[in-house]
């Protein structure tokens, strides 16, 4: 038993939904960008990108007449189909995908429905990925931090080496003092003098 595809019908029948998507696709290719509800924009995006892919195949020489007839099954305006095959498709010749962009905007007045702008990507495609350009900058940050640590380490070690070098001088200065100086030497001389006086008295 056939089952319908999952997804919103936008308040109508499947045939009405196909007409809505056909009209939105026609307006998107004619004007380059349209404002609609977020649900319709999300549903329109894969349909529009498949039509652009068929136009790209025709531009690259893959059975162009068949591709044009396939697009005419969805878009009935021959002027828009001609615009798609002659002007829009060549701009996406080098881009592997992602031909459209959805940008959310404020809700609609009245029913507060979430709105969005769907537009064709007009920026030139760059083959170099963005991650490759950001990796050297991310790798340079730890290297700079390591260089700062190495420069700060000798400055911190300098005071310790100076204290170690001055420590032997203090010990040498203490050892150079004469052993006779001090309270112990004075006590010994006084004891000798007392003994000599006692000997004289006995004599």
Secondary structure in CASP SS format (residue, H / E / C, confidence):
PFRMAT SS
TARGET T0000
AUTHOR 0000-0000-0000
METHOD secondary structure of the structure
MODEL  1
X C 1.00
X C 1.00
X C 1.00
X C 1.00
X C 1.00
X C 1.00
X C 1.00
X C 1.00
X C 1.00
X C 1.00
X C 1.00
X C 1.00
X C 1.00
X H 1.00
X H 1.00
X H 1.00
X H 1.00
X H 1.00
X H 1.00
X H 1.00
X H 1.00
X H 1.00
X H 1.00
X H 1.00
X H 1.00
X H 1.00
X H 1.00
X H 1.00
X H 1.00
X H 1.00
X H 1.00
X C 1.00
X E 1.00
X E 1.00
X E 1.00
X E 1.00
X E 1.00
X H 1.00
X H 1.00
X H 1.00
X H 1.00
X H 1.00
X H 1.00
X H 1.00
X H 1.00
X H 1.00
X H 1.00
X H 1.00
X H 1.00
X H 1.00
X H 1.00
X H 1.00
X H 1.00
X H 1.00
X H 1.00
X H 1.00
X H 1.00
X H 1.00
X H 1.00
X C 1.00
X C 1.00
X C 1.00
X C 1.00
X H 1.00
X H 1.00
X H 1.00
X H 1.00
X H 1.00
X H 1.00
X H 1.00
X H 1.00
X H 1.00
X C 1.00
X C 1.00
X C 1.00
X C 1.00
X C 1.00
X H 1.00
X H 1.00
X H 1.00
X H 1.00
X H 1.00
X H 1.00
X H 1.00
X H 1.00
X H 1.00
X H 1.00
X H 1.00
X H 1.00
X H 1.00
X H 1.00
X C 1.00
X C 1.00
X C 1.00
X C 1.00
X C 1.00
X C 1.00
X C 1.00
X C 1.00
X E 1.00
X E 1.00
X E 1.00
X E 1.00
X E 1.00
X C 1.00
X C 1.00
X C 1.00
X C 1.00
X C 1.00
X C 1.00
X C 1.00
X C 1.00
X C 1.00
X C 1.00
X E 1.00
X E 1.00
X E 1.00
X E 1.00
X E 1.00
X E 1.00
X C 1.00
X C 1.00
X C 1.00
X C 1.00
X C 1.00
X C 1.00
X C 1.00
X C 1.00
X C 1.00
X H 1.00
X H 1.00
X H 1.00
X H 1.00
X H 1.00
X H 1.00
X H 1.00
X H 1.00
X H 1.00
X H 1.00
X H 1.00
X H 1.00
X H 1.00
X H 1.00
X H 1.00
X H 1.00
X H 1.00
X H 1.00
X H 1.00
X H 1.00
X H 1.00
X H 1.00
X H 1.00
X H 1.00
X H 1.00
X H 1.00
X H 1.00
X H 1.00
X H 1.00
X H 1.00
X H 1.00
X H 1.00
X H 1.00
X H 1.00
X H 1.00
X H 1.00
X H 1.00
X H 1.00
X H 1.00
X H 1.00
X H 1.00
X H 1.00
X H 1.00
X H 1.00
X H 1.00
X H 1.00
X C 1.00
X C 1.00
X C 1.00
X C 1.00
X C 1.00
X C 1.00
X C 1.00
X H 1.00
X H 1.00
X H 1.00
X H 1.00
X H 1.00
X H 1.00
X H 1.00
X H 1.00
X H 1.00
X H 1.00
X H 1.00
X H 1.00
X H 1.00
X H 1.00
X H 1.00
X H 1.00
X H 1.00
X H 1.00
X H 1.00
X H 1.00
X C 1.00
END
